[in-house]
Amino acid sequence: MTRPVRVLLFASARTAVGRGELEWAVPPEGTPASALARELATAFPKLAPALRASRLVRNGRPIDRPATRIRPGDEFAIHPPYGGG
């Protein structure tokens, strides 16, 4: 059985989705980070604006290439710009 990806949502991404964490199924071979972001934006249309400005992180490391594969069991975090102080 394939484990889902754990998606963590922060700041405006959390507000757009209505919760701070999701489980998301990906194929056993994984999926590019850009494709996963598009799937999430399609499933949660209010998330799309936040994704355009967000930093994406895989297993605690910033994603520098959209083709980086997100695999079952990974943690995928969406960090929009933060405000406040």
PyMOL Python script that loads the backbone (N, CA, C, O; Angstrom):
from pymol import cmd

cmd.read_pdbstr("""\
ATOM      1  N   MET A   1       0.839  -1.183   0.000  1.00  0.00           N
ATOM      2  CA  MET A   1       0.000   0.000   0.000  1.00  0.00           C
ATOM      3  C   MET A   1       0.888   1.252   0.000  1.00  0.00           C
ATOM      4  O   MET A   1       1.879   1.315   0.728  1.00  0.00           O
ATOM      5  N   THR A   2       0.533   2.225  -0.804  1.00  0.00           N
ATOM      6  CA  THR A   2       1.310   3.448  -0.938  1.00  0.00           C
ATOM      7  C   THR A   2       0.898   4.448   0.131  1.00  0.00           C
ATOM      8  O   THR A   2      -0.289   4.656   0.384  1.00  0.00           O
ATOM      9  N   ARG A   3       1.887   5.057   0.750  1.00  0.00           N
ATOM     10  CA  ARG A   3       1.617   6.104   1.731  1.00  0.00           C
ATOM     11  C   ARG A   3       1.365   7.422   1.020  1.00  0.00           C
ATOM     12  O   ARG A   3       1.980   7.692  -0.011  1.00  0.00           O
ATOM     13  N   PRO A   4       0.472   8.249   1.552  1.00  0.00           N
ATOM     14  CA  PRO A   4       0.227   9.555   0.940  1.00  0.00           C
ATOM     15  C   PRO A   4       1.346  10.534   1.275  1.00  0.00           C
ATOM     16  O   PRO A   4       2.193  10.263   2.127  1.00  0.00           O
ATOM     17  N   VAL A   5       1.335  11.647   0.607  1.00  0.00           N
ATOM     18  CA  VAL A   5       2.209  12.770   0.930  1.00  0.00           C
ATOM     19  C   VAL A   5       1.517  13.561   2.044  1.00  0.00           C
ATOM     20  O   VAL A   5       0.302  13.758   2.017  1.00  0.00           O
ATOM     21  N   ARG A   6       2.286  13.996   2.994  1.00  0.00           N
ATOM     22  CA  ARG A   6       1.765  14.878   4.045  1.00  0.00           C
ATOM     23  C   ARG A   6       1.985  16.310   3.574  1.00  0.00           C
ATOM     24  O   ARG A   6       3.127  16.738   3.406  1.00  0.00           O
ATOM     25  N   VAL A   7       0.909  17.050   3.362  1.00  0.00           N
ATOM     26  CA  VAL A   7       0.982  18.434   2.889  1.00  0.00           C
ATOM     27  C   VAL A   7       0.745  19.353   4.081  1.00  0.00           C
ATOM     28  O   VAL A   7      -0.295  19.278   4.735  1.00  0.00           O
ATOM     29  N   LEU A   8       1.720  20.226   4.363  1.00  0.00           N
ATOM     30  CA  LEU A   8       1.603  21.202   5.437  1.00  0.00           C
ATOM     31  C   LEU A   8       1.332  22.569   4.828  1.00  0.00           C
ATOM     32  O   LEU A   8       1.986  22.965   3.863  1.00  0.00           O
ATOM     33  N   LEU A   9       0.377  23.281   5.386  1.00  0.00           N
ATOM     34  CA  LEU A   9      -0.028  24.585   4.857  1.00  0.00           C
ATOM     35  C   LEU A   9       0.136  25.640   5.950  1.00  0.00           C
ATOM     36  O   LEU A   9      -0.292  25.443   7.087  1.00  0.00           O
ATOM     37  N   PHE A  10       0.756  26.751   5.593  1.00  0.00           N
ATOM     38  CA  PHE A  10       1.019  27.810   6.547  1.00  0.00           C
ATOM     39  C   PHE A  10       0.393  29.120   6.085  1.00  0.00           C
ATOM     40  O   PHE A  10       0.155  29.319   4.894  1.00  0.00           O
ATOM     41  N   ALA A  11       0.129  30.010   7.039  1.00  0.00           N
ATOM     42  CA  ALA A  11      -0.329  31.376   6.796  1.00  0.00           C
ATOM     43  C   ALA A  11      -1.545  31.396   5.858  1.00  0.00           C
ATOM     44  O   ALA A  11      -2.545  30.729   6.123  1.00  0.00           O
ATOM     45  N   SER A  12      -1.456  32.158   4.769  1.00  0.00           N
ATOM     46  CA  SER A  12      -2.607  32.307   3.867  1.00  0.00           C
ATOM     47  C   SER A  12      -2.968  30.998   3.168  1.00  0.00           C
ATOM     48  O   SER A  12      -4.118  30.821   2.765  1.00  0.00           O
ATOM     49  N   ALA A  13      -2.029  30.087   3.016  1.00  0.00           N
ATOM     50  CA  ALA A  13      -2.343  28.776   2.430  1.00  0.00           C
ATOM     51  C   ALA A  13      -3.263  27.996   3.365  1.00  0.00           C
ATOM     52  O   ALA A  13      -4.203  27.337   2.921  1.00  0.00           O
ATOM     53  N   ARG A  14      -2.983  28.078   4.652  1.00  0.00           N
ATOM     54  CA  ARG A  14      -3.830  27.412   5.648  1.00  0.00           C
ATOM     55  C   ARG A  14      -5.238  28.009   5.616  1.00  0.00           C
ATOM     56  O   ARG A  14      -6.230  27.281   5.655  1.00  0.00           O
ATOM     57  N   THR A  15      -5.314  29.320   5.546  1.00  0.00           N
ATOM     58  CA  THR A  15      -6.612  29.998   5.495  1.00  0.00           C
ATOM     59  C   THR A  15      -7.384  29.593   4.242  1.00  0.00           C
ATOM     60  O   THR A  15      -8.589  29.351   4.308  1.00  0.00           O
ATOM     61  N   ALA A  16      -6.701  29.519   3.103  1.00  0.00           N
ATOM     62  CA  ALA A  16      -7.352  29.188   1.834  1.00  0.00           C
ATOM     63  C   ALA A  16      -7.953  27.786   1.846  1.00  0.00           C
ATOM     64  O   ALA A  16      -9.016  27.559   1.268  1.00  0.00           O
ATOM     65  N   VAL A  17      -7.279  26.854   2.499  1.00  0.00           N
ATOM     66  CA  VAL A  17      -7.731  25.463   2.503  1.00  0.00           C
ATOM     67  C   VAL A  17      -8.659  25.179   3.697  1.00  0.00           C
ATOM     68  O   VAL A  17      -9.517  24.298   3.634  1.00  0.00           O
ATOM     69  N   GLY A  18      -8.473  25.932   4.771  1.00  0.00           N
ATOM     70  CA  GLY A  18      -9.311  25.726   5.942  1.00  0.00           C
ATOM     71  C   GLY A  18      -8.731  24.778   6.968  1.00  0.00           C
ATOM     72  O   GLY A  18      -9.388  24.434   7.951  1.00  0.00           O
ATOM     73  N   ARG A  19      -7.506  24.357   6.740  1.00  0.00           N
ATOM     74  CA  ARG A  19      -6.802  23.507   7.715  1.00  0.00           C
ATOM     75  C   ARG A  19      -5.309  23.555   7.437  1.00  0.00           C
ATOM     76  O   ARG A  19      -4.885  24.019   6.379  1.00  0.00           O
ATOM     77  N   GLY A  20      -4.523  23.085   8.367  1.00  0.00           N
ATOM     78  CA  GLY A  20      -3.075  23.193   8.252  1.00  0.00           C
ATOM     79  C   GLY A  20      -2.375  21.970   7.704  1.00  0.00           C
ATOM     80  O   GLY A  20      -1.167  22.000   7.464  1.00  0.00           O
ATOM     81  N   GLU A  21      -3.109  20.903   7.504  1.00  0.00           N
ATOM     82  CA  GLU A  21      -2.469  19.672   7.035  1.00  0.00           C
ATOM     83  C   GLU A  21      -3.445  18.846   6.208  1.00  0.00           C
ATOM     84  O   GLU A  21      -4.636  18.771   6.509  1.00  0.00           O
ATOM     85  N   LEU A  22      -2.911  18.227   5.158  1.00  0.00           N
ATOM     86  CA  LEU A  22      -3.677  17.331   4.287  1.00  0.00           C
ATOM     87  C   LEU A  22      -2.861  16.075   4.039  1.00  0.00           C
ATOM     88  O   LEU A  22      -1.638  16.084   4.180  1.00  0.00           O
ATOM     89  N   GLU A  23      -3.528  15.008   3.676  1.00  0.00           N
ATOM     90  CA  GLU A  23      -2.859  13.845   3.108  1.00  0.00           C
ATOM     91  C   GLU A  23      -3.262  13.798   1.646  1.00  0.00           C
ATOM     92  O   GLU A  23      -4.443  13.920   1.321  1.00  0.00           O
ATOM     93  N   TRP A  24      -2.280  13.620   0.756  1.00  0.00           N
ATOM     94  CA  TRP A  24      -2.537  13.676  -0.687  1.00  0.00           C
ATOM     95  C   TRP A  24      -1.890  12.472  -1.350  1.00  0.00           C
ATOM     96  O   TRP A  24      -0.704  12.203  -1.157  1.00  0.00           O
ATOM     97  N   ALA A  25      -2.678  11.756  -2.128  1.00  0.00           N
ATOM     98  CA  ALA A  25      -2.163  10.579  -2.831  1.00  0.00           C
ATOM     99  C   ALA A  25      -1.349  10.988  -4.054  1.00  0.00           C
ATOM    100  O   ALA A  25      -1.752  11.859  -4.824  1.00  0.00           O
ATOM    101  N   VAL A  26      -0.220  10.355  -4.213  1.00  0.00           N
ATOM    102  CA  VAL A  26       0.601  10.521  -5.417  1.00  0.00           C
ATOM    103  C   VAL A  26       0.948   9.122  -5.923  1.00  0.00           C
ATOM    104  O   VAL A  26       0.883   8.157  -5.162  1.00  0.00           O
ATOM    105  N   PRO A  27       1.315   9.002  -7.203  1.00  0.00           N
ATOM    106  CA  PRO A  27       1.681   7.681  -7.725  1.00  0.00           C
ATOM    107  C   PRO A  27       2.918   7.129  -7.005  1.00  0.00           C
ATOM    108  O   PRO A  27       3.693   7.899  -6.439  1.00  0.00           O
ATOM    109  N   PRO A  28       3.107   5.822  -7.022  1.00  0.00           N
ATOM    110  CA  PRO A  28       4.267   5.223  -6.352  1.00  0.00           C
ATOM    111  C   PRO A  28       5.602   5.815  -6.811  1.00  0.00           C
ATOM    112  O   PRO A  28       6.548   5.894  -6.027  1.00  0.00           O
ATOM    113  N   GLU A  29       5.682   6.234  -8.086  1.00  0.00           N
ATOM    114  CA  GLU A  29       6.940   6.800  -8.595  1.00  0.00           C
ATOM    115  C   GLU A  29       7.078   8.283  -8.264  1.00  0.00           C
ATOM    116  O   GLU A  29       8.087   8.908  -8.590  1.00  0.00           O
ATOM    117  N   GLY A  30       6.058   8.839  -7.616  1.00  0.00           N
ATOM    118  CA  GLY A  30       6.087  10.249  -7.253  1.00  0.00           C
ATOM    119  C   GLY A  30       5.542  11.129  -8.363  1.00  0.00           C
ATOM    120  O   GLY A  30       5.122  10.646  -9.415  1.00  0.00           O
ATOM    121  N   THR A  31       5.557  12.436  -8.106  1.00  0.00           N
ATOM    122  CA  THR A  31       5.066  13.416  -9.062  1.00  0.00           C
ATOM    123  C   THR A  31       5.895  14.685  -8.921  1.00  0.00           C
ATOM    124  O   THR A  31       6.352  14.986  -7.818  1.00  0.00           O
ATOM    125  N   PRO A  32       6.107  15.437  -9.991  1.00  0.00           N
ATOM    126  CA  PRO A  32       6.861  16.685  -9.867  1.00  0.00           C
ATOM    127  C   PRO A  32       6.167  17.664  -8.908  1.00  0.00           C
ATOM    128  O   PRO A  32       4.939  17.702  -8.828  1.00  0.00           O
ATOM    129  N   ALA A  33       6.954  18.435  -8.201  1.00  0.00           N
ATOM    130  CA  ALA A  33       6.413  19.419  -7.264  1.00  0.00           C
ATOM    131  C   ALA A  33       5.442  20.362  -7.966  1.00  0.00           C
ATOM    132  O   ALA A  33       4.408  20.719  -7.401  1.00  0.00           O
ATOM    133  N   SER A  34       5.763  20.762  -9.179  1.00  0.00           N
ATOM    134  CA  SER A  34       4.886  21.681  -9.908  1.00  0.00           C
ATOM    135  C   SER A  34       3.528  21.034 -10.196  1.00  0.00           C
ATOM    136  O   SER A  34       2.500  21.709 -10.141  1.00  0.00           O
ATOM    137  N   ALA A  35       3.516  19.744 -10.500  1.00  0.00           N
ATOM    138  CA  ALA A  35       2.257  19.043 -10.776  1.00  0.00           C
ATOM    139  C   ALA A  35       1.430  18.907  -9.496  1.00  0.00           C
ATOM    140  O   ALA A  35       0.209  19.059  -9.522  1.00  0.00           O
ATOM    141  N   LEU A  36       2.096  18.624  -8.388  1.00  0.00           N
ATOM    142  CA  LEU A  36       1.381  18.521  -7.122  1.00  0.00           C
ATOM    143  C   LEU A  36       0.770  19.874  -6.748  1.00  0.00           C
ATOM    144  O   LEU A  36      -0.369  19.937  -6.286  1.00  0.00           O
ATOM    145  N   ALA A  37       1.519  20.941  -6.947  1.00  0.00           N
ATOM    146  CA  ALA A  37       1.001  22.279  -6.666  1.00  0.00           C
ATOM    147  C   ALA A  37      -0.231  22.574  -7.539  1.00  0.00           C
ATOM    148  O   ALA A  37      -1.211  23.138  -7.053  1.00  0.00           O
ATOM    149  N   ARG A  38      -0.182  22.198  -8.815  1.00  0.00           N
ATOM    150  CA  ARG A  38      -1.337  22.404  -9.705  1.00  0.00           C
ATOM    151  C   ARG A  38      -2.549  21.590  -9.243  1.00  0.00           C
ATOM    152  O   ARG A  38      -3.675  22.086  -9.266  1.00  0.00           O
ATOM    153  N   GLU A  39      -2.321  20.350  -8.826  1.00  0.00           N
ATOM    154  CA  GLU A  39      -3.420  19.514  -8.331  1.00  0.00           C
ATOM    155  C   GLU A  39      -4.075  20.159  -7.109  1.00  0.00           C
ATOM    156  O   GLU A  39      -5.300  20.189  -6.993  1.00  0.00           O
ATOM    157  N   LEU A  40      -3.253  20.666  -6.210  1.00  0.00           N
ATOM    158  CA  LEU A  40      -3.783  21.298  -5.005  1.00  0.00           C
ATOM    159  C   LEU A  40      -4.558  22.567  -5.345  1.00  0.00           C
ATOM    160  O   LEU A  40      -5.609  22.833  -4.762  1.00  0.00           O
ATOM    161  N   ALA A  41      -4.039  23.347  -6.288  1.00  0.00           N
ATOM    162  CA  ALA A  41      -4.728  24.571  -6.709  1.00  0.00           C
ATOM    163  C   ALA A  41      -6.067  24.253  -7.374  1.00  0.00           C
ATOM    164  O   ALA A  41      -7.026  25.011  -7.227  1.00  0.00           O
ATOM    165  N   THR A  42      -6.138  23.149  -8.096  1.00  0.00           N
ATOM    166  CA  THR A  42      -7.390  22.738  -8.722  1.00  0.00           C
ATOM    167  C   THR A  42      -8.393  22.278  -7.663  1.00  0.00           C
ATOM    168  O   THR A  42      -9.577  22.608  -7.735  1.00  0.00           O
ATOM    169  N   ALA A  43      -7.915  21.524  -6.691  1.00  0.00           N
ATOM    170  CA  ALA A  43      -8.794  21.018  -5.638  1.00  0.00           C
ATOM    171  C   ALA A  43      -9.249  22.126  -4.685  1.00  0.00           C
ATOM    172  O   ALA A  43     -10.350  22.073  -4.138  1.00  0.00           O
ATOM    173  N   PHE A  44      -8.386  23.128  -4.495  1.00  0.00           N
ATOM    174  CA  PHE A  44      -8.666  24.237  -3.573  1.00  0.00           C
ATOM    175  C   PHE A  44      -8.403  25.548  -4.308  1.00  0.00           C
ATOM    176  O   PHE A  44      -7.330  26.131  -4.152  1.00  0.00           O
ATOM    177  N   PRO A  45      -9.358  26.022  -5.104  1.00  0.00           N
ATOM    178  CA  PRO A  45      -9.133  27.209  -5.936  1.00  0.00           C
ATOM    179  C   PRO A  45      -8.658  28.444  -5.164  1.00  0.00           C
ATOM    180  O   PRO A  45      -7.922  29.261  -5.716  1.00  0.00           O
ATOM    181  N   LYS A  46      -9.059  28.593  -3.915  1.00  0.00           N
ATOM    182  CA  LYS A  46      -8.611  29.744  -3.118  1.00  0.00           C
ATOM    183  C   LYS A  46      -7.112  29.661  -2.792  1.00  0.00           C
ATOM    184  O   LYS A  46      -6.503  30.654  -2.395  1.00  0.00           O
ATOM    185  N   LEU A  47      -6.532  28.488  -2.961  1.00  0.00           N
ATOM    186  CA  LEU A  47      -5.107  28.293  -2.684  1.00  0.00           C
ATOM    187  C   LEU A  47      -4.231  28.816  -3.819  1.00  0.00           C
ATOM    188  O   LEU A  47      -3.072  29.159  -3.585  1.00  0.00           O
ATOM    189  N   ALA A  48      -4.749  28.885  -5.028  1.00  0.00           N
ATOM    190  CA  ALA A  48      -3.947  29.252  -6.204  1.00  0.00           C
ATOM    191  C   ALA A  48      -3.172  30.557  -6.031  1.00  0.00           C
ATOM    192  O   ALA A  48      -1.977  30.576  -6.324  1.00  0.00           O
ATOM    193  N   PRO A  49      -3.792  31.661  -5.565  1.00  0.00           N
ATOM    194  CA  PRO A  49      -3.014  32.904  -5.415  1.00  0.00           C
ATOM    195  C   PRO A  49      -1.858  32.758  -4.418  1.00  0.00           C
ATOM    196  O   PRO A  49      -0.775  33.298  -4.642  1.00  0.00           O
ATOM    197  N   ALA A  50      -2.083  32.038  -3.333  1.00  0.00           N
ATOM    198  CA  ALA A  50      -1.012  31.839  -2.343  1.00  0.00           C
ATOM    199  C   ALA A  50       0.128  31.006  -2.931  1.00  0.00           C
ATOM    200  O   ALA A  50       1.297  31.265  -2.646  1.00  0.00           O
ATOM    201  N   LEU A  51      -0.208  30.014  -3.745  1.00  0.00           N
ATOM    202  CA  LEU A  51       0.834  29.158  -4.325  1.00  0.00           C
ATOM    203  C   LEU A  51       1.784  29.932  -5.231  1.00  0.00           C
ATOM    204  O   LEU A  51       2.977  29.631  -5.280  1.00  0.00           O
ATOM    205  N   ARG A  52       1.263  30.927  -5.949  1.00  0.00           N
ATOM    206  CA  ARG A  52       2.110  31.688  -6.871  1.00  0.00           C
ATOM    207  C   ARG A  52       3.248  32.407  -6.150  1.00  0.00           C
ATOM    208  O   ARG A  52       4.308  32.633  -6.734  1.00  0.00           O
ATOM    209  N   ALA A  53       3.035  32.765  -4.891  1.00  0.00           N
ATOM    210  CA  ALA A  53       4.050  33.511  -4.144  1.00  0.00           C
ATOM    211  C   ALA A  53       4.747  32.659  -3.080  1.00  0.00           C
ATOM    212  O   ALA A  53       5.569  33.175  -2.322  1.00  0.00           O
ATOM    213  N   SER A  54       4.434  31.379  -3.016  1.00  0.00           N
ATOM    214  CA  SER A  54       4.917  30.534  -1.927  1.00  0.00           C
ATOM    215  C   SER A  54       6.266  29.894  -2.205  1.00  0.00           C
ATOM    216  O   SER A  54       6.675  29.679  -3.346  1.00  0.00           O
ATOM    217  N   ARG A  55       6.925  29.606  -1.110  1.00  0.00           N
ATOM    218  CA  ARG A  55       8.134  28.779  -1.158  1.00  0.00           C
ATOM    219  C   ARG A  55       7.668  27.356  -0.866  1.00  0.00           C
ATOM    220  O   ARG A  55       6.949  27.123   0.106  1.00  0.00           O
ATOM    221  N   LEU A  56       8.073  26.411  -1.700  1.00  0.00           N
ATOM    222  CA  LEU A  56       7.710  25.010  -1.532  1.00  0.00           C
ATOM    223  C   LEU A  56       8.888  24.269  -0.919  1.00  0.00           C
ATOM    224  O   LEU A  56      10.044  24.514  -1.262  1.00  0.00           O
ATOM    225  N   VAL A  57       8.572  23.358  -0.003  1.00  0.00           N
ATOM    226  CA  VAL A  57       9.614  22.663   0.753  1.00  0.00           C
ATOM    227  C   VAL A  57       9.301  21.173   0.756  1.00  0.00           C
ATOM    228  O   VAL A  57       8.162  20.774   0.997  1.00  0.00           O
ATOM    229  N   ARG A  58      10.311  20.355   0.487  1.00  0.00           N
ATOM    230  CA  ARG A  58      10.170  18.887   0.524  1.00  0.00           C
ATOM    231  C   ARG A  58      11.049  18.348   1.629  1.00  0.00           C
ATOM    232  O   ARG A  58      12.265  18.539   1.611  1.00  0.00           O
ATOM    233  N   ASN A  59      10.448  17.679   2.583  1.00  0.00           N
ATOM    234  CA  ASN A  59      11.184  17.058   3.691  1.00  0.00           C
ATOM    235  C   ASN A  59      12.146  18.035   4.371  1.00  0.00           C
ATOM    236  O   ASN A  59      13.280  17.685   4.697  1.00  0.00           O
ATOM    237  N   GLY A  60      11.669  19.265   4.577  1.00  0.00           N
ATOM    238  CA  GLY A  60      12.462  20.262   5.283  1.00  0.00           C
ATOM    239  C   GLY A  60      13.472  21.020   4.446  1.00  0.00           C
ATOM    240  O   GLY A  60      14.186  21.872   4.975  1.00  0.00           O
ATOM    241  N   ARG A  61      13.553  20.734   3.144  1.00  0.00           N
ATOM    242  CA  ARG A  61      14.511  21.408   2.270  1.00  0.00           C
ATOM    243  C   ARG A  61      13.772  22.166   1.173  1.00  0.00           C
ATOM    244  O   ARG A  61      12.888  21.605   0.526  1.00  0.00           O
ATOM    245  N   PRO A  62      14.121  23.434   0.956  1.00  0.00           N
ATOM    246  CA  PRO A  62      13.457  24.206  -0.105  1.00  0.00           C
ATOM    247  C   PRO A  62      13.606  23.523  -1.469  1.00  0.00           C
ATOM    248  O   PRO A  62      14.656  22.965  -1.787  1.00  0.00           O
ATOM    249  N   ILE A  63      12.563  23.577  -2.244  1.00  0.00           N
ATOM    250  CA  ILE A  63      12.562  23.011  -3.594  1.00  0.00           C
ATOM    251  C   ILE A  63      13.064  24.087  -4.543  1.00  0.00           C
ATOM    252  O   ILE A  63      12.469  25.160  -4.639  1.00  0.00           O
ATOM    253  N   ASP A  64      14.153  23.806  -5.243  1.00  0.00           N
ATOM    254  CA  ASP A  64      14.706  24.798  -6.173  1.00  0.00           C
ATOM    255  C   ASP A  64      14.394  24.485  -7.633  1.00  0.00           C
ATOM    256  O   ASP A  64      14.636  25.314  -8.510  1.00  0.00           O
ATOM    257  N   ARG A  65      13.851  23.282  -7.902  1.00  0.00           N
ATOM    258  CA  ARG A  65      13.483  22.914  -9.274  1.00  0.00           C
ATOM    259  C   ARG A  65      12.055  22.399  -9.286  1.00  0.00           C
ATOM    260  O   ARG A  65      11.721  21.514  -8.497  1.00  0.00           O
ATOM    261  N   PRO A  66      11.198  22.927 -10.157  1.00  0.00           N
ATOM    262  CA  PRO A  66       9.804  22.476 -10.216  1.00  0.00           C
ATOM    263  C   PRO A  66       9.670  20.984 -10.531  1.00  0.00           C
ATOM    264  O   PRO A  66       8.650  20.374 -10.211  1.00  0.00           O
ATOM    265  N   ALA A  67      10.691  20.397 -11.154  1.00  0.00           N
ATOM    266  CA  ALA A  67      10.629  18.979 -11.517  1.00  0.00           C
ATOM    267  C   ALA A  67      11.007  18.057 -10.350  1.00  0.00           C
ATOM    268  O   ALA A  67      10.939  16.837 -10.492  1.00  0.00           O
ATOM    269  N   THR A  68      11.400  18.612  -9.210  1.00  0.00           N
ATOM    270  CA  THR A  68      11.733  17.785  -8.044  1.00  0.00           C
ATOM    271  C   THR A  68      10.559  16.869  -7.738  1.00  0.00           C
ATOM    272  O   THR A  68       9.421  17.326  -7.620  1.00  0.00           O
ATOM    273  N   ARG A  69      10.836  15.576  -7.610  1.00  0.00           N
ATOM    274  CA  ARG A  69       9.759  14.605  -7.402  1.00  0.00           C
ATOM    275  C   ARG A  69       9.360  14.534  -5.937  1.00  0.00           C
ATOM    276  O   ARG A  69      10.194  14.466  -5.034  1.00  0.00           O
ATOM    277  N   ILE A  70       8.060  14.554  -5.747  1.00  0.00           N
ATOM    278  CA  ILE A  70       7.476  14.362  -4.427  1.00  0.00           C
ATOM    279  C   ILE A  70       6.956  12.929  -4.401  1.00  0.00           C
ATOM    280  O   ILE A  70       6.116  12.542  -5.214  1.00  0.00           O
ATOM    281  N   ARG A  71       7.464  12.159  -3.464  1.00  0.00           N
ATOM    282  CA  ARG A  71       7.167  10.726  -3.438  1.00  0.00           C
ATOM    283  C   ARG A  71       6.281  10.368  -2.239  1.00  0.00           C
ATOM    284  O   ARG A  71       6.222  11.110  -1.258  1.00  0.00           O
ATOM    285  N   PRO A  72       5.590   9.217  -2.327  1.00  0.00           N
ATOM    286  CA  PRO A  72       4.780   8.780  -1.192  1.00  0.00           C
ATOM    287  C   PRO A  72       5.610   8.786   0.092  1.00  0.00           C
ATOM    288  O   PRO A  72       6.758   8.344   0.105  1.00  0.00           O
ATOM    289  N   GLY A  73       5.016   9.288   1.160  1.00  0.00           N
ATOM    290  CA  GLY A  73       5.692   9.364   2.446  1.00  0.00           C
ATOM    291  C   GLY A  73       6.445  10.667   2.671  1.00  0.00           C
ATOM    292  O   GLY A  73       6.867  10.946   3.793  1.00  0.00           O
ATOM    293  N   ASP A  74       6.624  11.476   1.616  1.00  0.00           N
ATOM    294  CA  ASP A  74       7.305  12.767   1.760  1.00  0.00           C
ATOM    295  C   ASP A  74       6.408  13.756   2.494  1.00  0.00           C
ATOM    296  O   ASP A  74       5.195  13.574   2.607  1.00  0.00           O
ATOM    297  N   GLU A  75       7.052  14.806   2.986  1.00  0.00           N
ATOM    298  CA  GLU A  75       6.343  15.955   3.533  1.00  0.00           C
ATOM    299  C   GLU A  75       6.534  17.110   2.557  1.00  0.00           C
ATOM    300  O   GLU A  75       7.662  17.432   2.182  1.00  0.00           O
ATOM    301  N   PHE A  76       5.448  17.724   2.152  1.00  0.00           N
ATOM    302  CA  PHE A  76       5.442  18.824   1.182  1.00  0.00           C
ATOM    303  C   PHE A  76       4.821  20.018   1.875  1.00  0.00           C
ATOM    304  O   PHE A  76       3.637  19.993   2.209  1.00  0.00           O
ATOM    305  N   ALA A  77       5.602  21.063   2.095  1.00  0.00           N
ATOM    306  CA  ALA A  77       5.112  22.225   2.823  1.00  0.00           C
ATOM    307  C   ALA A  77       4.978  23.423   1.905  1.00  0.00           C
ATOM    308  O   ALA A  77       5.799  23.637   1.012  1.00  0.00           O
ATOM    309  N   ILE A  78       3.937  24.198   2.135  1.00  0.00           N
ATOM    310  CA  ILE A  78       3.666  25.419   1.362  1.00  0.00           C
ATOM    311  C   ILE A  78       3.812  26.597   2.321  1.00  0.00           C
ATOM    312  O   ILE A  78       3.049  26.742   3.276  1.00  0.00           O
ATOM    313  N   HIS A  79       4.813  27.436   2.041  1.00  0.00           N
ATOM    314  CA  HIS A  79       5.119  28.606   2.876  1.00  0.00           C
ATOM    315  C   HIS A  79       4.886  29.889   2.090  1.00  0.00           C
ATOM    316  O   HIS A  79       5.775  30.345   1.371  1.00  0.00           O
ATOM    317  N   PRO A  80       3.688  30.480   2.219  1.00  0.00           N
ATOM    318  CA  PRO A  80       3.471  31.786   1.585  1.00  0.00           C
ATOM    319  C   PRO A  80       4.295  32.853   2.313  1.00  0.00           C
ATOM    320  O   PRO A  80       4.831  32.590   3.390  1.00  0.00           O
ATOM    321  N   PRO A  81       4.399  34.039   1.740  1.00  0.00           N
ATOM    322  CA  PRO A  81       5.088  35.110   2.467  1.00  0.00           C
ATOM    323  C   PRO A  81       4.378  35.364   3.806  1.00  0.00           C
ATOM    324  O   PRO A  81       3.149  35.379   3.883  1.00  0.00           O
ATOM    325  N   TYR A  82       5.175  35.561   4.844  1.00  0.00           N
ATOM    326  CA  TYR A  82       4.631  35.822   6.172  1.00  0.00           C
ATOM    327  C   TYR A  82       4.630  37.302   6.449  1.00  0.00           C
ATOM    328  O   TYR A  82       5.481  38.036   5.946  1.00  0.00           O
ATOM    329  N   GLY A  83       3.688  37.742   7.238  1.00  0.00           N
ATOM    330  CA  GLY A  83       3.632  39.144   7.651  1.00  0.00           C
ATOM    331  C   GLY A  83       3.536  39.202   9.168  1.00  0.00           C
ATOM    332  O   GLY A  83       3.441  38.175   9.841  1.00  0.00           O
ATOM    333  N   GLY A  84       3.563  40.392   9.679  1.00  0.00           N
ATOM    334  CA  GLY A  84       3.423  40.571  11.121  1.00  0.00           C
ATOM    335  C   GLY A  84       4.750  40.719  11.805  1.00  0.00           C
ATOM    336  O   GLY A  84       5.787  40.824  11.150  1.00  0.00           O
ATOM    337  N   GLY A  85       4.731  40.729  13.084  1.00  0.00           N
ATOM    338  CA  GLY A  85       5.989  40.903  13.791  1.00  0.00           C
ATOM    339  C   GLY A  85       5.848  40.968  15.227  1.00  0.00           C
ATOM    340  O   GLY A  85       6.841  41.113  15.939  1.00  0.00           O
TER     341      GLY A  85
END
""", "prot")
cmd.dss("prot")
cmd.show_as("cartoon", "prot")
cmd.util.cbc("prot")
cmd.orient("prot")
